[in-house]
């Protein structure tokens, strides 16, 4: 209790103020006690360490197609987009992703949290690009020289198969000539080839580069990709004379295999103007030096 007159503290049970003698009947109100305040201490986590821009550039250079550099930099949206583009397109969009990655190597300076990345990765990016782009161009050029494209390898396989087919036809002609006084079958095309005892497999008369269907029974022209020049024989001049060839246009670049009377087969790319059997015969006639072979080809040209 306090004295209402002088504010001094009154003793317990006292009637008068020991200081001023005032009555303690109306004591002064107790001094207010300040309310207790709750103090909340907030502990801030330490700031996240910045990502290295050098590491970002290196990851982009080696694994950019998979978005690894953006996963590292917490740029998750870009990372997922790059990974899906590369995988779902089966690699077809990798060049487009590569251009995207190059731009990021040169332009991105903050991670996905907005924190600036440490280090000078732009210089490293420029060095990597300047060194790698010419090197990649050299490697691609060298690979293009040494490794044939898939289509080229396939075409070579088809051309080799056609050469093998014509050689088998040449063997059949030789067997026929041995039984018919050195003469080959007189009829042209499928009619003459039907007289051969070998080959017996109708697939021999089909060029693998075409969609021609093999014959089930007797050979017909619609089931044969090779043209036969009937009426020649195993004479001294026939070794310089074509006796069978594949239809022009069966292979790319107008590659045509030609069977000669001595059984050899030669293949080469003919001019684009040689687009029909008749034009091929005219071309072969001009290229033939043997007079008898030239006369034979001229006569056959009139029949086509």
C-alpha positions as YAML, in Angstrom:
chain: A
units: angstrom
residues:
- id: 1
  name: UNK
  ca: [0.00, 0.00, 0.00]
- id: 2
  name: UNK
  ca: [1.11, 3.57, -0.63]
- id: 3
  name: UNK
  ca: [0.32, 6.88, 1.10]
- id: 4
  name: UNK
  ca: [-2.24, 8.92, -0.78]
- id: 5
  name: UNK
  ca: [-0.51, 12.12, 0.36]
- id: 6
  name: UNK
  ca: [3.21, 11.59, -0.24]
- id: 7
  name: UNK
  ca: [3.27, 8.30, -2.06]
- id: 8
  name: UNK
  ca: [5.45, 6.54, 0.51]
- id: 9
  name: UNK
  ca: [5.01, 2.83, 1.13]
- id: 10
  name: UNK
  ca: [2.85, 2.16, 4.23]
- id: 11
  name: UNK
  ca: [3.73, -0.61, 6.65]
- id: 12
  name: UNK
  ca: [1.37, -3.54, 6.84]
- id: 13
  name: UNK
  ca: [-1.44, -2.79, 9.35]
- id: 14
  name: UNK
  ca: [-0.27, 0.83, 9.92]
- id: 15
  name: UNK
  ca: [-2.88, 3.57, 10.35]
- id: 16
  name: UNK
  ca: [-0.62, 6.57, 9.69]
- id: 17
  name: UNK
  ca: [2.04, 7.32, 7.13]
- id: 18
  name: UNK
  ca: [5.42, 7.22, 8.86]
- id: 19
  name: UNK
  ca: [6.66, 9.93, 6.51]
- id: 20
  name: UNK
  ca: [3.94, 12.59, 6.49]
- id: 21
  name: UNK
  ca: [1.53, 11.37, 9.20]
- id: 22
  name: UNK
  ca: [-1.39, 11.20, 6.84]
- id: 23
  name: UNK
  ca: [-4.13, 8.66, 7.49]
- id: 24
  name: UNK
  ca: [-3.88, 5.40, 5.71]
- id: 25
  name: UNK
  ca: [-7.64, 5.04, 5.31]
- id: 26
  name: UNK
  ca: [-7.47, 6.14, 1.68]
- id: 27
  name: UNK
  ca: [-4.20, 4.75, 0.43]
- id: 28
  name: UNK
  ca: [-2.88, 5.56, -3.00]
- id: 29
  name: UNK
  ca: [-3.49, 2.91, -5.60]
- id: 30
  name: UNK
  ca: [-0.85, 0.35, -6.16]
- id: 31
  name: UNK
  ca: [1.64, 1.13, -8.86]
- id: 32
  name: UNK
  ca: [0.66, -0.59, -12.07]
- id: 33
  name: UNK
  ca: [2.62, -3.65, -12.93]
- id: 34
  name: UNK
  ca: [3.68, -3.63, -16.53]
- id: 35
  name: UNK
  ca: [2.21, -6.50, -18.57]
- id: 36
  name: UNK
  ca: [4.60, -9.27, -19.49]
- id: 37
  name: UNK
  ca: [5.51, -9.23, -23.17]
- id: 38
  name: UNK
  ca: [6.16, -12.37, -25.21]
- id: 39
  name: UNK
  ca: [9.35, -11.94, -27.24]
- id: 40
  name: UNK
  ca: [9.62, -14.18, -30.38]
- id: 41
  name: UNK
  ca: [13.11, -14.72, -31.71]
- id: 42
  name: UNK
  ca: [13.16, -15.63, -35.43]
- id: 43
  name: UNK
  ca: [16.33, -17.41, -36.54]
- id: 44
  name: UNK
  ca: [17.00, -16.80, -40.23]
- id: 45
  name: UNK
  ca: [18.64, -19.71, -42.12]
- id: 46
  name: UNK
  ca: [21.99, -18.92, -43.64]
- id: 47
  name: UNK
  ca: [21.79, -17.76, -47.27]
- id: 48
  name: UNK
  ca: [22.07, -20.54, -49.84]
- id: 49
  name: UNK
  ca: [25.49, -20.72, -51.45]
- id: 50
  name: UNK
  ca: [25.48, -19.51, -55.06]
- id: 51
  name: UNK
  ca: [25.77, -22.00, -57.89]
- id: 52
  name: UNK
  ca: [28.97, -22.03, -59.92]
- id: 53
  name: UNK
  ca: [28.54, -20.68, -63.41]
- id: 54
  name: UNK
  ca: [31.62, -22.58, -64.55]
- id: 55
  name: UNK
  ca: [30.01, -25.85, -63.43]
- id: 56
  name: UNK
  ca: [26.78, -24.77, -65.13]
- id: 57
  name: UNK
  ca: [28.60, -24.20, -68.42]
- id: 58
  name: UNK
  ca: [30.49, -27.50, -68.23]
- id: 59
  name: UNK
  ca: [27.33, -29.47, -67.49]
- id: 60
  name: UNK
  ca: [25.56, -27.68, -70.34]
- id: 61
  name: UNK
  ca: [28.38, -28.49, -72.74]
- id: 62
  name: UNK
  ca: [28.51, -32.22, -71.99]
- id: 63
  name: UNK
  ca: [24.95, -33.03, -70.86]
- id: 64
  name: UNK
  ca: [22.88, -30.14, -72.15]
- id: 65
  name: UNK
  ca: [20.63, -32.40, -74.24]
- id: 66
  name: UNK
  ca: [19.34, -33.92, -70.96]
- id: 67
  name: UNK
  ca: [18.97, -30.58, -69.13]
- id: 68
  name: UNK
  ca: [21.43, -31.63, -66.39]
- id: 69
  name: UNK
  ca: [22.84, -28.10, -66.14]
- id: 70
  name: UNK
  ca: [19.39, -26.68, -65.43]
- id: 71
  name: UNK
  ca: [18.68, -29.34, -62.81]
- id: 72
  name: UNK
  ca: [21.93, -28.21, -61.16]
- id: 73
  name: UNK
  ca: [20.86, -24.55, -61.28]
- id: 74
  name: UNK
  ca: [17.35, -25.30, -59.92]
- id: 75
  name: UNK
  ca: [15.83, -24.27, -63.26]
- id: 76
  name: UNK
  ca: [13.58, -27.30, -63.18]
- id: 77
  name: UNK
  ca: [11.10, -26.20, -65.85]
- id: 78
  name: UNK
  ca: [13.76, -25.76, -68.51]
- id: 79
  name: UNK
  ca: [15.51, -28.96, -67.44]
- id: 80
  name: UNK
  ca: [12.39, -31.11, -67.78]
- id: 81
  name: UNK
  ca: [11.50, -29.52, -71.13]
- id: 82
  name: UNK
  ca: [14.94, -30.22, -72.59]
- id: 83
  name: UNK
  ca: [14.98, -33.81, -71.33]
- id: 84
  name: UNK
  ca: [11.52, -34.58, -72.71]
- id: 85
  name: UNK
  ca: [12.28, -32.96, -76.08]
- id: 86
  name: UNK
  ca: [15.39, -35.11, -76.49]
- id: 87
  name: UNK
  ca: [13.83, -38.39, -75.35]
- id: 88
  name: UNK
  ca: [10.32, -38.21, -76.81]
- id: 89
  name: UNK
  ca: [11.60, -37.14, -80.23]
- id: 90
  name: UNK
  ca: [14.08, -40.07, -80.29]
- id: 91
  name: UNK
  ca: [16.88, -37.56, -80.74]
- id: 92
  name: UNK
  ca: [15.34, -35.69, -83.68]
- id: 93
  name: UNK
  ca: [15.04, -32.47, -81.67]
- id: 94
  name: UNK
  ca: [18.52, -32.68, -80.14]
- id: 95
  name: UNK
  ca: [19.90, -30.06, -82.60]
- id: 96
  name: UNK
  ca: [17.16, -27.63, -81.54]
- id: 97
  name: UNK
  ca: [17.88, -28.36, -77.89]
- id: 98
  name: UNK
  ca: [21.57, -27.78, -78.63]
- id: 99
  name: UNK
  ca: [20.88, -24.26, -79.89]
- id: 100
  name: UNK
  ca: [18.81, -23.62, -76.78]
- id: 101
  name: UNK
  ca: [21.66, -24.84, -74.57]
- id: 102
  name: UNK
  ca: [24.22, -22.64, -76.34]
- id: 103
  name: UNK
  ca: [22.07, -19.57, -75.67]
- id: 104
  name: UNK
  ca: [21.82, -20.56, -72.00]
- id: 105
  name: UNK
  ca: [25.58, -21.05, -71.73]
- id: 106
  name: UNK
  ca: [26.11, -17.47, -72.83]
- id: 107
  name: UNK
  ca: [23.11, -15.70, -71.28]
- id: 108
  name: UNK
  ca: [22.02, -17.36, -68.01]
- id: 109
  name: UNK
  ca: [23.61, -15.72, -64.95]
- id: 110
  name: UNK
  ca: [21.08, -16.51, -62.18]
- id: 111
  name: UNK
  ca: [19.79, -19.82, -60.90]
- id: 112
  name: UNK
  ca: [16.16, -20.76, -60.48]
- id: 113
  name: UNK
  ca: [16.04, -19.01, -57.06]
- id: 114
  name: UNK
  ca: [17.13, -15.73, -58.57]
- id: 115
  name: UNK
  ca: [20.54, -15.93, -56.89]
- id: 116
  name: UNK
  ca: [23.43, -14.75, -59.09]
- id: 117
  name: UNK
  ca: [25.80, -17.57, -59.99]
- id: 118
  name: UNK
  ca: [29.45, -17.24, -59.04]
- id: 119
  name: UNK
  ca: [32.35, -17.31, -61.44]
- id: 120
  name: UNK
  ca: [32.79, -16.11, -65.00]
- id: 121
  name: UNK
  ca: [31.33, -18.88, -67.13]
- id: 122
  name: UNK
  ca: [30.91, -16.77, -70.24]
- id: 123
  name: UNK
  ca: [34.63, -16.91, -71.03]
- id: 124
  name: UNK
  ca: [34.64, -20.69, -70.61]
- id: 125
  name: UNK
  ca: [31.53, -21.02, -72.78]
- id: 126
  name: UNK
  ca: [33.10, -18.99, -75.57]
- id: 127
  name: UNK
  ca: [36.31, -21.05, -75.41]
- id: 128
  name: UNK
  ca: [34.40, -24.35, -75.50]
- id: 129
  name: UNK
  ca: [32.27, -23.25, -78.44]
- id: 130
  name: UNK
  ca: [35.19, -21.84, -80.42]
- id: 131
  name: UNK
  ca: [37.18, -25.04, -79.96]
- id: 132
  name: UNK
  ca: [34.39, -27.61, -80.28]
- id: 133
  name: UNK
  ca: [32.43, -26.34, -83.28]
- id: 134
  name: UNK
  ca: [35.32, -26.61, -85.80]
- id: 135
  name: UNK
  ca: [36.34, -29.94, -84.25]
- id: 136
  name: UNK
  ca: [32.82, -31.32, -84.61]
- id: 137
  name: UNK
  ca: [32.67, -30.13, -88.21]
- id: 138
  name: UNK
  ca: [35.91, -31.97, -88.97]
- id: 139
  name: UNK
  ca: [34.65, -35.15, -87.29]
- id: 140
  name: UNK
  ca: [31.34, -35.05, -89.16]
- id: 141
  name: UNK
  ca: [33.15, -34.51, -92.45]
- id: 142
  name: UNK
  ca: [35.55, -37.38, -91.75]
- id: 143
  name: UNK
  ca: [32.70, -39.67, -90.74]
- id: 144
  name: UNK
  ca: [30.84, -38.79, -93.91]
- id: 145
  name: UNK
  ca: [33.86, -39.83, -95.98]
- id: 146
  name: UNK
  ca: [34.65, -43.05, -94.14]
- id: 147
  name: UNK
  ca: [31.18, -44.29, -93.21]
- id: 148
  name: UNK
  ca: [28.59, -44.63, -95.98]
- id: 149
  name: UNK
  ca: [25.14, -43.42, -95.18]
- id: 150
  name: UNK
  ca: [22.58, -46.13, -94.40]
- id: 151
  name: UNK
  ca: [20.88, -45.58, -97.77]
- id: 152
  name: UNK
  ca: [24.18, -45.91, -99.60]
- id: 153
  name: UNK
  ca: [25.00, -49.15, -97.82]
- id: 154
  name: UNK
  ca: [21.56, -50.51, -98.65]
- id: 155
  name: UNK
  ca: [21.89, -49.51, -102.31]
- id: 156
  name: UNK
  ca: [25.26, -51.21, -102.55]
- id: 157
  name: UNK
  ca: [23.77, -54.36, -101.10]
- id: 158
  name: UNK
  ca: [20.97, -54.32, -103.65]
- id: 159
  name: UNK
  ca: [23.38, -53.70, -106.52]
- id: 160
  name: UNK
  ca: [25.53, -56.63, -105.37]
- id: 161
  name: UNK
  ca: [22.44, -58.86, -105.19]
- id: 162
  name: UNK
  ca: [21.49, -57.88, -108.76]
- id: 163
  name: UNK
  ca: [25.01, -58.66, -109.93]
- id: 164
  name: UNK
  ca: [24.73, -62.10, -108.34]
- id: 165
  name: UNK
  ca: [21.35, -62.69, -110.01]
- id: 166
  name: UNK
  ca: [22.73, -61.83, -113.45]
- id: 167
  name: UNK
  ca: [25.73, -64.10, -112.91]
- id: 168
  name: UNK
  ca: [23.37, -66.98, -112.17]
- id: 169
  name: UNK
  ca: [21.47, -66.18, -115.36]
- id: 170
  name: UNK
  ca: [24.82, -66.22, -117.17]
- id: 171
  name: UNK
  ca: [25.52, -69.71, -115.79]
- id: 172
  name: UNK
  ca: [22.10, -70.83, -117.02]
- id: 173
  name: UNK
  ca: [22.86, -69.45, -120.49]
- id: 174
  name: UNK
  ca: [26.20, -71.28, -120.56]
- id: 175
  name: UNK
  ca: [24.51, -74.58, -119.65]
- id: 176
  name: UNK
  ca: [21.90, -74.01, -122.34]
- id: 177
  name: UNK
  ca: [24.56, -73.19, -124.94]
- id: 178
  name: UNK
  ca: [26.45, -76.38, -124.10]
- id: 179
  name: UNK
  ca: [23.37, -78.36, -125.11]
- id: 180
  name: UNK
  ca: [22.33, -76.31, -128.16]
- id: 181
  name: UNK
  ca: [25.49, -75.99, -130.22]
- id: 182
  name: UNK
  ca: [26.71, -72.78, -128.48]
- id: 183
  name: UNK
  ca: [23.47, -70.90, -129.09]
- id: 184
  name: UNK
  ca: [21.56, -69.01, -126.42]
- id: 185
  name: UNK
  ca: [17.72, -69.10, -126.29]
- id: 186
  name: UNK
  ca: [16.34, -67.22, -129.32]
- id: 187
  name: UNK
  ca: [13.40, -65.43, -127.63]
- id: 188
  name: UNK
  ca: [13.78, -62.14, -125.80]
- id: 189
  name: UNK
  ca: [13.12, -61.47, -122.12]
- id: 190
  name: UNK
  ca: [11.02, -63.88, -120.03]
- id: 191
  name: UNK
  ca: [10.18, -66.12, -122.99]
- id: 192
  name: UNK
  ca: [13.86, -66.88, -123.53]
- id: 193
  name: UNK
  ca: [14.72, -67.15, -119.83]
- id: 194
  name: UNK
  ca: [11.95, -69.73, -119.37]
- id: 195
  name: UNK
  ca: [14.01, -72.13, -121.51]
- id: 196
  name: UNK
  ca: [16.86, -72.18, -119.00]
- id: 197
  name: UNK
  ca: [17.17, -75.20, -116.71]
- id: 198
  name: UNK
  ca: [18.93, -73.10, -114.11]
- id: 199
  name: UNK
  ca: [18.37, -71.00, -112.10]
- id: 200
  name: UNK
  ca: [15.28, -72.74, -110.74]
- id: 201
  name: UNK
  ca: [14.46, -70.13, -108.09]
- id: 202
  name: UNK
  ca: [12.15, -67.48, -109.51]
- id: 203
  name: UNK
  ca: [13.50, -64.97, -106.98]
- id: 204
  name: UNK
  ca: [16.70, -64.79, -109.05]
- id: 205
  name: UNK
  ca: [14.77, -62.79, -111.64]
- id: 206
  name: UNK
  ca: [13.75, -60.13, -109.09]
- id: 207
  name: UNK
  ca: [15.83, -57.06, -108.24]
- id: 208
  name: UNK
  ca: [15.67, -56.51, -104.45]
- id: 209
  name: UNK
  ca: [15.41, -52.76, -105.02]
- id: 210
  name: UNK
  ca: [11.99, -53.15, -106.67]
- id: 211
  name: UNK
  ca: [8.54, -54.27, -105.55]
- id: 212
  name: UNK
  ca: [8.18, -56.90, -108.27]
- id: 213
  name: UNK
  ca: [6.46, -60.09, -107.12]
- id: 214
  name: UNK
  ca: [8.11, -63.42, -108.10]
- id: 215
  name: UNK
  ca: [6.19, -65.70, -110.44]
- id: 216
  name: UNK
  ca: [4.51, -68.79, -109.02]
- id: 217
  name: UNK
  ca: [4.84, -70.81, -112.21]
- id: 218
  name: UNK
  ca: [6.09, -69.91, -115.65]
- id: 219
  name: UNK
  ca: [8.13, -66.72, -115.77]
- id: 220
  name: UNK
  ca: [6.40, -63.68, -117.28]
- id: 221
  name: UNK
  ca: [7.74, -60.24, -118.08]
- id: 222
  name: UNK
  ca: [5.75, -58.64, -115.25]
- id: 223
  name: UNK
  ca: [7.54, -60.96, -112.80]
- id: 224
  name: UNK
  ca: [11.03, -60.31, -114.19]
- id: 225
  name: UNK
  ca: [13.25, -57.28, -113.57]
- id: 226
  name: UNK
  ca: [15.91, -58.35, -116.10]
- id: 227
  name: UNK
  ca: [15.78, -58.02, -119.86]
- id: 228
  name: UNK
  ca: [17.31, -60.75, -122.01]
- id: 229
  name: UNK
  ca: [18.53, -60.32, -125.58]
- id: 230
  name: UNK
  ca: [17.78, -63.60, -127.36]
- id: 231
  name: UNK
  ca: [19.63, -65.07, -130.33]
- id: 232
  name: UNK
  ca: [23.27, -64.66, -129.36]
- id: 233
  name: UNK
  ca: [25.65, -67.53, -128.71]
- id: 234
  name: UNK
  ca: [29.03, -68.48, -127.36]
- id: 235
  name: UNK
  ca: [31.00, -67.04, -130.26]
- id: 236
  name: UNK
  ca: [34.21, -65.04, -130.33]
- id: 237
  name: UNK
  ca: [32.40, -61.71, -130.57]
- id: 238
  name: UNK
  ca: [29.84, -62.31, -127.85]
- id: 239
  name: UNK
  ca: [32.28, -61.62, -125.03]
- id: 240
  name: UNK
  ca: [32.00, -57.93, -125.97]
- id: 241
  name: UNK
  ca: [28.23, -58.07, -126.35]
- id: 242
  name: UNK
  ca: [25.62, -57.50, -123.62]
- id: 243
  name: UNK
  ca: [23.06, -60.31, -123.45]
- id: 244
  name: UNK
  ca: [21.03, -59.26, -120.38]
- id: 245
  name: UNK
  ca: [20.63, -56.27, -118.10]
- id: 246
  name: UNK
  ca: [18.35, -54.91, -115.39]
- id: 247
  name: UNK
  ca: [15.68, -52.38, -116.14]
- id: 248
  name: UNK
  ca: [16.87, -48.75, -115.97]
- id: 249
  name: UNK
  ca: [15.62, -46.96, -112.88]
- id: 250
  name: UNK
  ca: [15.81, -49.93, -110.53]
- id: 251
  name: UNK
  ca: [18.63, -48.34, -108.52]
- id: 252
  name: UNK
  ca: [19.48, -44.85, -107.41]
- id: 253
  name: UNK
  ca: [21.71, -42.69, -109.60]
- id: 254
  name: UNK
  ca: [20.62, -44.84, -112.57]
- id: 255
  name: UNK
  ca: [23.00, -47.64, -111.59]
- id: 256
  name: UNK
  ca: [22.60, -50.57, -114.02]
- id: 257
  name: UNK
  ca: [24.19, -54.04, -114.06]
- id: 258
  name: UNK
  ca: [24.87, -55.57, -117.48]
- id: 259
  name: UNK
  ca: [25.59, -59.26, -118.23]
- id: 260
  name: UNK
  ca: [27.96, -59.94, -121.14]
- id: 261
  name: UNK
  ca: [28.14, -63.05, -123.26]
- id: 262
  name: UNK
  ca: [31.23, -64.39, -121.51]
- id: 263
  name: UNK
  ca: [29.43, -64.42, -118.13]
- id: 264
  name: UNK
  ca: [30.94, -61.29, -116.59]
- id: 265
  name: UNK
  ca: [28.76, -58.59, -115.07]
- id: 266
  name: UNK
  ca: [29.65, -54.91, -114.98]
- id: 267
  name: UNK
  ca: [27.73, -52.21, -113.16]
- id: 268
  name: UNK
  ca: [27.96, -48.45, -113.46]
- id: 269
  name: UNK
  ca: [25.92, -45.28, -113.23]
- id: 270
  name: UNK
  ca: [24.55, -44.32, -116.63]
- id: 271
  name: UNK
  ca: [23.45, -40.85, -117.78]
- id: 272
  name: UNK
  ca: [19.98, -39.78, -116.73]
- id: 273
  name: UNK
  ca: [18.93, -39.82, -120.38]
- id: 274
  name: UNK
  ca: [19.29, -43.62, -120.36]
- id: 275
  name: UNK
  ca: [15.82, -44.10, -118.89]
- id: 276
  name: UNK
  ca: [14.35, -46.94, -121.00]
- id: 277
  name: UNK
  ca: [15.63, -50.32, -122.26]
- id: 278
  name: UNK
  ca: [15.74, -48.98, -125.82]
- id: 279
  name: UNK
  ca: [17.84, -45.97, -124.83]
- id: 280
  name: UNK
  ca: [20.17, -48.26, -122.89]
- id: 281
  name: UNK
  ca: [20.63, -50.47, -125.95]
- id: 282
  name: UNK
  ca: [21.39, -47.41, -128.07]
- id: 283
  name: UNK
  ca: [23.94, -46.28, -125.49]
- id: 284
  name: UNK
  ca: [25.58, -49.74, -125.35]
- id: 285
  name: UNK
  ca: [25.68, -49.90, -129.14]
- id: 286
  name: UNK
  ca: [27.57, -46.60, -129.30]
- id: 287
  name: UNK
  ca: [30.03, -47.81, -126.65]
- id: 288
  name: UNK
  ca: [30.68, -51.19, -128.31]
- id: 289
  name: UNK
  ca: [33.70, -51.44, -130.60]
- id: 290
  name: UNK
  ca: [33.13, -54.99, -131.93]
- id: 291
  name: UNK
  ca: [31.30, -54.71, -135.30]
- id: 292
  name: UNK
  ca: [29.36, -57.98, -134.84]
- id: 293
  name: UNK
  ca: [28.30, -57.03, -131.34]
- id: 294
  name: UNK
  ca: [27.31, -53.57, -132.58]
- id: 295
  name: UNK
  ca: [25.18, -55.10, -135.35]
- id: 296
  name: UNK
  ca: [23.52, -57.47, -132.87]
- id: 297
  name: UNK
  ca: [22.66, -54.61, -130.50]
- id: 298
  name: UNK
  ca: [21.33, -52.49, -133.35]
- id: 299
  name: UNK
  ca: [19.01, -55.30, -134.40]
- id: 300
  name: UNK
  ca: [17.82, -55.79, -130.83]
- id: 301
  name: UNK
  ca: [17.19, -52.07, -130.40]
- id: 302
  name: UNK
  ca: [14.62, -52.27, -133.20]
- id: 303
  name: UNK
  ca: [12.78, -55.02, -131.29]
- id: 304
  name: UNK
  ca: [12.31, -52.95, -128.10]
...
